[in-house]
């Protein structure tokens, strides 16, 4: 009798746990499920334009006078363009070139 009673108690505990753990089918229970998927957007989402091509170019970054020389520093950029040739973005790289010439 004691064994049957403990088995019945264990079965009741499992049944109640399963009943409480079952998700509800109603979307009205939570305001978080009422979003329209067509109008919703992630917070980090951005409009992305695809680049048709990219190239590298050096742009003058700094000009200094050192002793009797002028030193120009050029920084390399990766330039992304669309199909019409418009510049979408200009991303700096870690490459530099230096031009040194005598001051007149």
Buried (B, 14 or more C-beta within 10 A) or exposed (E): EEEEEEEEEEEEEEEEEEEEEEEEEEEEEEEEEEEEEEEEEEEEEEEEEEBEEEEEEBEEBEEEEEEEEBBBBBBBBBBBBEEEEEEBEEEEEEEEEEEEEEEE
